[in-house]
Amino acid sequence: MLTERMKKLIYEIPKGENHIHIEGSIPPEVAIRLAKKNGVDLPWETAEELAAHLRKPFASLDAFMESDRLVNSVCQTEEDYAEVLYALAKQAKDQNIIYTEYLLDYPLNEVRGISLETVVNGYEAGRQKAMKELGVDIVFIAGIDRSLSSEMSLKFIQDIEPYKDIIPAIGMDCEENGHPCIKHKAAYDLAKEMGLYLSAHAGEDPHAGDMAVQNVWDAVDKMGCVRIEHGVLSIRDEALMKHLAEKKILLTTCPTSNCPHVFPTLEEHPLKFLMEQGIPCSINSDDPPYVGDLIETMLKTADALNLTEDDIIELERNSLLYSIRGQHHLKEFDAWVEQWKASAQ
């Protein structure tokens, strides 16, 4: 059981978040409102019904993605995307998140005929409003849908070039099983030429078998990724863990998102073990409507894994230190931590 001081630390510490999907994080009340506005027929009438559905365990990552795509279909105009982004930023502000990196999964919108311009302009309008009114520092990561062809992912990187000042990073997500990272190497090569920050989901899905570990190796050594989203199945390969520690590759772990599909219980999650191997890790919510927001994730994980105050501080400092553009928050963070530690004396 967590002490009151640990709970206070988790609530009050300045936070960074490196791994949260916009399209997977649409607040239920916003989704229902936009569905009615745009005439989208969802199988849920109220935000409460949708929220209850999203918190039910999904049979697989594929089943989760199917639900994700359905909920995301409510967004159709620039105003819709701006509203979603601002709502997420308000949730971040409420959790004392001072810096956040949102994964923008345009392919989920493209298949519905929504233009890239509409999506980017909408999210950017929401971002500008949020940074001005709420003071939350926000960075976008463009997500490549790994289930698409290599030709389509390459075209996607070409298409986002005009927006690289708005979207300074790329990632790769969606179904890992059957879709190796290396398939999209050409897209990553181009992104590197464009000066984009490179990350990728890898080592996430046990259904991918040996490919899950190989994806991490390939992403880091062959595709130039300086960080791995999830990466928790790296525990299957001691040489890989040593490699990640030596190269200081950040793993943006999402413990509550990994249970029960990757690990049966939160107590069995390897976050603490990975930290003990010297691998930089941060803790993230992934898709809050499904698994809880960052504070809920931190509370549950700290309790399940017996994390210490120093563990929490390390995780949050890593979210800034190894971030895309958030290192300038470290001075503020370190000053807060110094005061926190002094309060215990």
N, C-alpha and C positions, 0 to 999 in steps of 0.2 A: 504494500500500500504506500502511496506517495505521501511524503510529509507535506505539511502546509507550505513550508518554505519552497519545496520543489515545485509545487503547483504555482506558487507566486512567481517563481523564476520563469516557468513556461509561459505564463500569461503576459509577463511584463518585459521579458528580454526583447530587444530590437531584433527583428527576424528578417532573413532573406528567404525567398523560395525560388528554387531553380527548376521545378518540374511540376507544372500545372497546365492542363490542356484547356484552352478556352472552350472548344466545342464540347468537351466532356464535363464542363463545369457550369453550364447555364443553370442559374437558380430556378427551381421548379416554378415559383411564382412568376418569374419573367417568361419562362417557356410557355406557360398556360396563357398568359396575356398576349404574347406574340402569336400563338396558335390561333386564338380567337380573332385577333386583328387581321391575320393573313389568310384566314379560312383553311387552316391546316387541321386535318382530322386526326387528332391523337386519341388513343384508347383510354385516356384519363380526363375526367371533367374538372378536377380541382388540383391545386398545387399540392394538397395533402395526399391525394391519391398518387400523384406522380412521385412525390418524395418517398412514399412507402414502397413503390415499385423499385425505385433506384437503389434503395438500401437493402433489397433482397439479394442474396448471393446469386451470381451468374454461374452457369455450368462451365463456361470456358471464356477465354479471351475473345474468341469469335462471337459468342453470344453477347458479350459486353459491347463489342463494336457494333453489332446490329442495333442494339438499344441506343447507343451513342448517335448513330446516324439518323435514327428516327427523331430523337429529341432535337437534334441540330437542324432538322428540316423546317423548324419554325422561323428561322432567320432568313429574310429575303431582301431587305433593303439596307442601305447604309445606316439609316437610323436604328434599325434592329441591332446591327452589329455594334454600333456605338453604345446602345443601351446595355447590351450584355457586358461589354468591357467595363463600363462604368460601374455596373452592379458588382462585378468581381472585385474591382478596385476598392469599393466601399467595404466589402467583406475583408479584404486585406488590411485596410486601415483599422477596422475593428479588432484585428488580431495583432496589431502593432507590427505588421510587416512593412518594413521601410523600403524594401527593394524586391521586385518580383519579375521573373522571366516567364512569359506566357507562350506556350506552344500553340502556334496558329496552323491548323490543319486544313489548308485551302482545298485539297482534293475532295474532302467531304462535302464541300460546297460546290465545287466545279461540276460534280456529277449531276447536280440539280440545275445546272445552267446559270449559276450565279457567277458574275464576272470577277476576276481577281481585283479589278479596280474597286468594285463595290465593297468587297470584303476588307481590303486593306484600308481604303479611305474611311470606312465605318469604324474599324478598330482603332485607327489612328486618331479619329475625332474623339472617340471615347478615352483614349490614352491621354491626349492633350488636356481634355477636361479634367480627368482624374488627377493628373500631375499638378495642374494649376489649383484645383479646389481641395484636393485631399492630401497632396504632398507625397504621394506614393510614387517611387521611381520605377518605371516599367520598361521592359525590353521585350521585343518579340523574337521568337524563333520560328522559322518556317519549317513545318513538318512535311517530309516526303512520305507518302503512303507507300510502304515497301511492297505492298501487294500489287502495285502497278508495274508496268513494264519499265525497263531501263530507259527506253526512248522517251517515255512520258515523264520520268523523273528528271531527265536531262532537260527536256523542254520546260519543265517547271522552274528549274534553276535559271534558265535563260529568261523566262518570263518575269522573275522577281528582281532581275538586275536593276530596273529603274527604281525599285523600292528599297535598295540595299541600305540607304540611310535610315529607313524606318525599320527594316528587318535586317539586323546585322549578323544573324546566325541561322544555320540550318540544323535540322535534326532528321530523324527517320523514325517512324512509328507504325502503328497498326499491327496486323497479325505477323508474328515472328515465324511461326511454324510454316515451313515450306518456302520462306522468302529470305534467303541469305543477304546479309549486308552487302557483300561483295558485288552483288548484281547491280548495285547503283554506284559503282566506283567512278564511272564517267561523270556522273552528276556531282560527286564530291570533288573530283579533280577540277571541274569548272568553278565550283563554289570557292575552292581554295584560291584559284586564280583571281577571283573577284574580291578576295580579302575577307570572306565571311568566316565567322567562328564555326567550327565543325563539332557536332555532337551526334549521337545516335542511340536509339533504344537498342539494347543488345543484352543477351544473357538474362532474359526476362521470363521466357515461357518454357517450362519443362517439357511441353509437348513437342518442342523443336528438337529434342534429343541432343546429340553431340553438337548439332549446329549452333545451339545457344552459346556454348563456350567459344566455338570457332568464330562466331559473329563478333565477340568482344576482341579476340585477337586481330581479326581482319579490320575492324573499325579503327583500332589504335595503330596497328603496324602498317596496314596497306592503304587506309583511307584518310589518315591524318587527323582522326578525332582526338581532341584534347580532353574529352569528357565522355562518360557513358551514362545514359539514362537507365536507371535500375542497375543492371550489371550484377545482380545478386547471385546468379548461378556461377559466377567466377569462383565460388568456393569449391567447385568440382575440380579445379586445376591449380595446384600449388604454385607451379611455375608462372601461371597467369597472375595470381595474386601478388607474387613477388614483383612481377613486371609492372603491374599497376601502381604498386607502392613506390617503386624506384622512379617511375616516370611522373608520379604525382597526378595520376588521372582521377579526377573527381567522379565518384559514383553518386548520382542523385537518387538515393533510395526512397521508396514509397512503401513503408512497411505494411500499413493497413490495406493498401491496394494489392499486396502480394498474398494476402491470406483470405481464403484457404486454397487458392488455385496454385500457388507456387510452394507455399509452406502451409502445413495443416493448421497451425496456430501461430499467433504472434510471438509466443514464447520460443518458438523454433526459428524465428527469423534471424538471419546471420549478421544483422547490422553491427552489433557489438563486436562480433568476431572479426568482421572486415576491418573495423576501426583498430582492433588490436594487431592486425597485420601491417599497420602503417598506411593503409589506403585512405586517402581523403574521402570522406562521405558527408553528404548533407541529408537532411530529412525533409520530406515533401508530401503533399497531399495527393497529387496526381489528378484526381477527379472528385472534388469534394462532395457533390451530391450523392455519390455512390459509396464513399468510404469515410466521410467526415473531413472537416477542414484541417488546417495545419495544427491548430492548438489541440483539437481532439486527437489527431494522429500522434502528436508529441506526448500527450498525457497517457494514452494507451500504450505507446511503445516504451516510454520510460518506466511505466509500471511493469510491463511484461518482461522487459529485459534488465530490470534493475539498473537503469542508467543513473549515473551520478550527475551532480551539478556540473562538474568539469566536462562530462560527456555532452551535455546539452549545450554548454558554451562552445565546445569544439565544433559540434555540428552546425551551429548557427554562424560561427565565425567562418567556417569553410564555405557556407552558402554565399558569403560576400567575397572572401579571399579568392576563390576559384570561379567567380562569376564572370559573366561576359563584360559587364560594364559597372559593376557595383563595388569595386575595390575602394572607391573614394568614401564609402560609408564606414570603413574600418576604424577610422579615428573616432567617430561617434560611438561605434560599437565598443571599442576598447575602453573608452572613458566610462561608458555605462557599466561595463563589467568590473572595472576598478572600484566604482562606487558600490556595486552589489557585494563584492567580496569584503569591502571595508565595513559594510553593515552587519556582517556576521561576527565581527570582532568585539 
